[in-house]
Amino acid sequence: MPSGPLKGRIRVPGDKSISHRALMFGALAVGRSRISGLLEGEDVLATAGALRQMGATIEREGDDWIVDGVGVGTLLQPEQALDMGNSGTSTRLLMGLVASHGIHAAFTGDASLSERPMGRVIDPLSTMGASFTPSPGGTLPLMMEGMQPAVPITYRLPVASAQVKSAVLLAGLNTPGTTTVIEPIPTRDHTERMLRGFGVDVQTTEVNGENHISITGPVDLSPCDIVVPGDPSSAAFFAVAASIVPGSDLVIENVGLNQTRNGIYRVLEQMGAQIEYLDHCEVGGEPVADLRVRHARLQGTEIDPSLAPSMIDEFPVLFVAAALAEGTTNTSGLEELRVKESDRLSAMAAALRKAGARVEEREDGLIIEGNSSRPLSGGGPVTTHLDHRIAMSMAVAGLASENGVEIDGTDPIATSFPNFVSLISEASGD
């Protein structure tokens, strides 16, 4: 990887979470929705492929995507297994959709996805009436059969998970009565925001400090034109890179800054990062700004575990920033990272050690002894475990290392950020 300062202006791909939902809700609307800025990574294309099998027409037209929906309650029986590739979001949200329709579906995925737990979604959807035959351990491949009409439930999330919340709410769209999700800790709210954009009355109330989110079904969705903001998770790799590579001064355009997703930027600023927010606006109910990030001397910090849901996918690259900060960074409350595409705590601990960082692994987090006075030594090859965020995080570490960091493969990056390597080269003038 090149290691010059990052300069100029770049635009990262569209937000993955919003891209998935835009396709799904467009498929559930009656009529035509237009999506601009859709992330065209493998995960999102897996969602599009599954929705086509269930009756939606989804086509690219110039730079936009056009979705002609089938309406709530009229999804078609898929003729083949729904191949989810590496996408946990596609799998869990589509299981929610199928749960309240009178169809059955087989879900398959790649080796990484097939190790990820689906029980957290199976439990509430089973209570609503859907039935499941998963592989041993509650994983893919699995068969499920939806129930129409399904049974409305009130479900308290045992673990902070926007995917589980969204799966239950999506099942509620075609369920007679009121379906409510109670979240003790707020999670990303793209589902609620976008459903309102498609004309759904989503009620959110706070009771004893907890969010109660309710949908009374069955509902109709009206078609909607969606502009997808830049993915804050993708932008985070460049924000960290510009912060740790001397001489950098980079503008990252059109970044979504939903408060349930912007924890990484709050923590970077806490560490002393130089981030300016330019041209604030709201697009499709989501706050957006351009970020100007300049190199800064970062300080180690104690990260409040309550921030974890707003930056859970960004911890791998934050660990890189911590390795190049002055002093100790302490993270905790991150058990969720052990059941992502890989065990991201052990994977990043091993990868950073191989690149020359001092890391202590705990059950629920990492303690990283930073050293801002010198770059990482680099080296490798580090094992990415087919995890796109491990691969991208260690590529960023390579930019601030003496000898570069060799990673065992870049193919997984295509799942979320197909042009990552070319954007790094563009920004660093390579």
C-alpha positions in Angstrom: 0.0 0.0 0.0 1.2 3.6 -0.7 2.2 5.6 2.3 2.2 9.3 1.3 0.0 11.8 3.0 -3.7 11.7 2.0 -4.8 14.8 0.2 -7.7 16.2 -1.9 -11.4 15.2 -1.9 -12.9 11.7 -2.1 -16.3 10.2 -2.0 -16.9 6.9 -0.3 -19.6 4.4 -1.4 -23.2 4.6 -0.3 -24.2 3.5 3.2 -24.5 -0.3 3.3 -27.3 -0.3 6.0 -29.4 2.2 4.2 -28.7 0.5 0.8 -30.1 -2.8 2.1 -33.2 -1.1 3.5 -33.9 1.0 0.4 -34.0 -2.1 -1.8 -36.2 -4.0 0.7 -38.7 -1.2 1.3 -38.8 -0.4 -2.4 -39.7 -4.1 -3.0 -42.5 -3.8 -0.4 -44.0 -0.7 -1.9 -46.6 -0.7 -4.7 -45.1 1.3 -7.5 -41.7 2.5 -8.6 -38.9 3.7 -6.3 -35.7 5.3 -7.5 -32.4 4.9 -5.4 -29.4 7.0 -6.1 -26.0 6.4 -4.4 -26.7 2.7 -3.8 -23.7 0.8 -2.6 -23.0 -1.8 -5.3 -21.0 -4.2 -3.1 -21.6 -7.9 -3.0 -23.7 -7.8 0.2 -26.2 -5.3 -1.2 -26.4 -7.2 -4.5 -27.2 -10.4 -2.5 -30.2 -8.5 -1.1 -31.3 -7.4 -4.6 -31.0 -11.0 -5.9 -33.2 -12.4 -3.1 -35.8 -9.7 -3.6 -36.0 -10.4 -7.3 -36.7 -14.1 -6.5 -39.6 -12.9 -4.4 -41.2 -10.9 -7.2 -39.6 -7.4 -7.2 -38.2 -5.9 -10.4 -34.8 -4.3 -9.6 -32.7 -2.8 -12.4 -29.8 -0.4 -12.8 -30.6 2.7 -14.9 -27.6 4.9 -15.4 -26.2 5.7 -12.0 -29.6 5.0 -10.3 -31.4 1.8 -9.3 -35.1 1.4 -10.1 -37.3 -0.9 -7.9 -40.8 -1.9 -8.9 -42.3 -3.4 -5.8 -44.8 -6.1 -5.2 -46.5 -4.8 -2.0 -46.7 -6.0 1.6 -48.3 -9.4 1.8 -47.7 -10.5 -1.7 -44.1 -11.7 -1.8 -43.7 -14.7 -4.1 -42.4 -18.1 -3.2 -38.7 -18.1 -4.1 -37.9 -21.0 -6.5 -34.3 -21.4 -5.3 -32.3 -21.0 -2.1 -31.6 -17.3 -1.2 -27.8 -17.0 -1.4 -26.8 -14.3 1.1 -23.1 -14.5 0.4 -21.4 -12.8 3.4 -24.2 -10.6 4.4 -25.6 -11.0 7.9 -27.8 -7.9 7.4 -29.5 -9.3 4.3 -30.1 -12.6 6.1 -31.6 -11.3 9.3 -33.8 -8.6 7.7 -35.1 -10.9 5.0 -35.9 -13.5 7.5 -38.1 -10.8 9.2 -39.8 -10.1 5.9 -40.5 -13.8 5.1 -41.7 -14.4 8.7 -45.2 -12.8 8.2 -45.8 -14.0 4.6 -47.2 -17.4 3.7 -44.1 -18.6 1.9 -41.1 -20.7 2.8 -37.5 -20.0 1.9 -34.0 -21.6 2.2 -31.2 -19.3 3.2 -27.6 -20.1 2.4 -24.3 -18.2 2.7 -20.6 -18.4 2.4 -18.4 -20.2 5.0 -18.0 -17.1 7.2 -21.7 -16.3 7.3 -22.6 -19.9 7.9 -20.7 -19.7 11.2 -22.7 -16.7 12.5 -25.5 -17.1 15.0 -29.1 -16.7 13.8 -30.8 -17.7 17.0 -31.2 -14.1 18.1 -33.6 -13.5 15.1 -35.1 -17.0 15.1 -36.3 -16.6 18.7 -38.6 -13.6 18.3 -39.8 -14.6 14.8 -40.7 -18.0 16.1 -42.9 -16.3 18.7 -44.7 -14.5 15.9 -45.5 -17.9 14.2 -42.7 -18.5 11.8 -41.0 -21.9 11.9 -37.3 -22.7 11.3 -35.1 -25.6 10.6 -31.5 -24.3 11.0 -28.2 -26.1 10.9 -26.8 -27.3 14.2 -25.9 -24.3 16.4 -28.7 -22.2 14.9 -26.7 -21.2 11.7 -27.1 -21.3 7.9 -28.0 -23.1 5.8 -31.6 -22.9 7.2 -35.2 -23.4 6.1 -37.9 -21.2 7.3 -41.7 -21.0 6.8 -43.6 -17.8 7.3 -47.0 -17.5 9.0 -49.8 -15.4 7.5 -51.3 -14.0 9.5 -48.5 -13.8 12.0 -48.9 -12.9 15.7 -48.0 -9.4 17.0 -45.5 -9.4 19.9 -43.8 -7.1 22.3 -40.1 -8.0 22.3 -37.4 -6.7 24.5 -34.0 -6.9 22.9 -31.7 -9.0 25.1 -28.6 -7.7 23.1 -28.4 -4.3 21.4 -28.9 -5.2 17.8 -30.4 -3.1 15.0 -30.6 -6.2 12.8 -32.9 -8.0 15.3 -35.0 -4.9 15.9 -35.4 -4.4 12.2 -36.3 -8.1 11.6 -39.1 -7.9 14.1 -40.4 -4.6 12.8 -40.3 -5.9 9.2 -42.3 -8.9 10.2 -44.7 -6.5 11.9 -45.5 -4.8 8.5 -47.7 -7.7 7.5 -48.9 -8.7 10.9 -52.4 -7.6 12.1 -52.1 -5.6 15.3 -49.3 -3.8 17.0 -45.8 -5.2 17.1 -43.4 -3.4 19.5 -39.7 -3.7 20.0 -38.2 -2.4 23.3 -34.5 -1.5 23.2 -32.8 -0.8 26.5 -29.8 0.7 24.6 -30.4 2.7 21.4 -29.3 1.1 18.2 -29.0 2.5 14.7 -32.4 3.8 13.6 -32.3 3.7 9.8 -35.2 1.3 9.6 -37.5 3.6 11.5 -36.4 6.7 9.6 -36.8 5.1 6.2 -40.1 3.4 6.9 -41.5 6.8 7.7 -40.2 8.0 4.4 -42.2 5.2 2.7 -45.3 6.4 4.5 -45.4 4.0 7.5 -46.6 5.3 10.9 -43.7 4.2 13.2 -44.3 5.2 16.8 -41.3 5.7 19.0 -41.8 6.5 22.7 -39.4 6.6 25.7 -40.6 4.6 28.8 -38.3 4.5 31.8 -35.3 5.4 29.7 -36.0 2.7 27.1 -37.1 3.1 23.5 -40.4 1.5 22.6 -40.8 1.3 18.7 -44.2 0.1 17.4 -45.8 -0.6 14.0 -49.5 -1.4 13.7 -50.1 -3.7 10.7 -50.8 -4.6 8.1 -49.5 -1.5 6.4 -49.0 -0.3 2.8 -45.7 1.3 1.7 -45.8 4.2 -0.8 -42.9 4.3 -3.3 -40.2 6.7 -2.5 -37.1 8.2 -4.1 -34.0 7.6 -1.9 -30.6 9.3 -1.9 -28.1 7.1 0.0 -25.5 9.1 1.9 -21.9 8.0 2.1 -21.3 5.1 4.5 -19.9 6.4 7.8 -18.2 3.0 8.4 -16.4 3.3 5.1 -15.5 6.9 5.7 -14.0 5.9 9.1 -11.1 4.1 7.4 -10.1 7.3 5.6 -10.7 9.5 8.7 -8.3 7.3 10.7 -5.8 7.1 7.8 -5.7 10.9 7.5 -5.3 11.3 11.3 -2.3 8.9 11.5 -0.4 9.7 8.3 1.7 12.8 8.7 1.0 15.7 6.3 -2.6 14.5 5.5 -5.4 16.9 4.8 -8.4 15.1 3.3 -12.0 16.0 2.6 -14.5 13.0 2.6 -17.7 14.1 0.9 -21.3 13.4 1.7 -20.9 11.3 4.9 -23.9 10.1 6.8 -23.7 11.3 10.4 -26.8 9.6 12.0 -26.2 9.9 15.8 -26.6 6.1 16.1 -23.7 5.6 13.8 -21.2 8.5 14.4 -19.6 7.1 17.6 -16.2 6.6 15.8 -16.0 10.4 15.0 -16.9 11.3 18.6 -14.1 9.0 19.9 -11.5 10.2 17.4 -12.2 13.8 18.5 -11.9 12.7 22.1 -8.4 11.4 21.1 -7.5 14.7 19.6 -8.4 14.2 15.9 -8.7 17.3 13.7 -12.2 16.8 12.1 -14.2 19.7 10.6 -17.9 19.2 9.5 -18.6 21.1 6.4 -21.9 21.8 4.5 -24.3 20.1 7.0 -27.6 19.1 5.5 -30.3 16.5 5.7 -30.9 14.0 2.9 -33.9 11.6 3.1 -34.2 12.1 6.8 -30.5 11.4 7.5 -27.9 14.1 8.6 -25.0 14.4 6.1 -21.8 16.5 6.0 -18.4 16.7 4.3 -15.6 15.8 6.7 -12.2 17.6 6.5 -9.6 15.5 8.4 -6.0 16.5 9.1 -3.1 14.7 10.6 -3.1 15.0 14.4 -1.2 13.6 17.4 -3.7 11.3 19.0 -4.0 10.5 22.7 -5.0 7.2 24.2 -8.4 7.2 25.9 -10.9 5.2 27.9 -13.9 4.5 25.6 -17.3 4.5 27.2 -19.0 1.1 26.6 -22.3 2.9 26.0 -20.8 4.2 22.7 -20.3 0.7 21.3 -23.6 0.3 19.5 -23.0 3.6 17.6 -19.6 2.4 16.3 -19.5 -1.4 16.6 -18.2 -2.0 13.0 -15.6 0.7 13.4 -13.7 -0.7 16.4 -11.1 -2.6 14.2 -9.9 0.6 12.6 -10.1 2.5 15.9 -7.7 -0.1 17.3 -5.3 0.9 14.6 -5.6 4.6 15.6 -5.0 3.6 19.2 -1.8 1.7 18.3 -0.5 5.0 16.9 -1.7 7.3 19.7 0.2 8.4 22.8 -0.6 6.3 25.8 -3.1 3.6 26.6 -6.5 3.1 25.0 -8.9 0.8 27.0 -12.0 -0.7 25.4 -14.7 -2.9 27.1 -18.2 -4.1 26.5 -17.4 -5.4 23.1 -18.5 -9.1 23.3 -20.5 -8.5 20.1 -17.3 -8.3 18.1 -16.6 -12.0 18.8 -19.6 -13.0 16.6 -19.1 -10.7 13.6 -17.7 -12.0 10.2 -14.8 -13.1 12.4 -13.9 -12.9 16.1 -12.7 -9.3 15.6 -11.2 -8.9 19.0 -8.8 -11.9 18.7 -8.2 -11.2 15.0 -7.2 -7.6 15.5 -5.1 -8.4 18.5 -3.1 -10.9 16.5 -2.9 -8.7 13.5 -1.7 -5.6 15.4 0.9 -7.6 17.3 2.3 -8.9 14.0 2.5 -5.3 12.8 4.4 -4.2 15.9 1.7 -2.9 18.3 1.4 -3.8 22.0 -2.0 -5.3 22.6 -3.6 -7.1 25.6 -6.8 -9.0 24.8 -9.5 -9.2 27.4 -12.8 -11.1 27.2 -14.8 -8.0 26.3 -12.2 -5.7 24.7 -8.6 -4.8 23.9 -6.1 -2.7 25.9 -3.7 -1.0 23.4 -0.4 0.6 24.4 0.1 3.3 21.7 3.3 4.8 20.6 2.9 8.0 18.7 6.6 8.8 18.5 7.3 6.1 15.8 5.4 4.3 13.1 4.5 0.6 13.5 7.2 -1.7 12.2 4.8 -3.4 9.9 5.3 -6.9 8.5 2.9 -9.9 8.1 1.3 -11.5 6.5 -1.6 -10.9 8.9 -4.6 -13.2 8.8 -7.9 -11.5 7.9 -10.2 -14.5 8.4 -12.0 -13.5 5.2 -13.3 -10.4 7.1 -13.5 -7.2 5.1 -13.1 -4.9 8.0 -10.0 -6.6 9.3 -8.5 -6.4 5.8 -9.2 -2.7 5.4 -8.1 -1.8 9.0 -4.7 -3.5 8.5 -4.3 -1.8 5.1 -4.8 1.5 7.0 -2.2 0.3 9.5 0.2 -0.3 6.7 0.0 3.4 5.6 1.6 4.3 9.0 4.2 1.6 9.2 7.9 1.4 8.3 7.7 -1.7 6.1 4.0 -1.8 5.2 1.6 -4.5 6.4 1.1 -7.6 4.3 -2.5 -9.0 4.5 -3.4 -12.5 3.3 -6.1 -11.3 0.9 -8.1 -8.3 -0.3 -11.0 -10.2 -1.9 -13.3 -9.9 1.1 -13.2 -6.0 0.8 -15.5 -6.3 -2.2 -18.4 -7.2 0.1 -18.7 -3.6 1.4 -16.2 -1.3 -0.3 -15.3 -2.4 -3.9 -13.1 0.6 -4.7 -11.3 0.9 -1.4 -7.7 0.2 -2.7 -8.2 2.6 -5.7 -9.5 5.4 -3.4 -6.5 5.0 -1.1 -4.2 5.3 -4.1 -6.1 8.3 -5.4 -6.0 10.1 -2.0 -2.3 9.4 -1.5 -1.3 10.4 -5.0 0.1 7.0 -5.8 
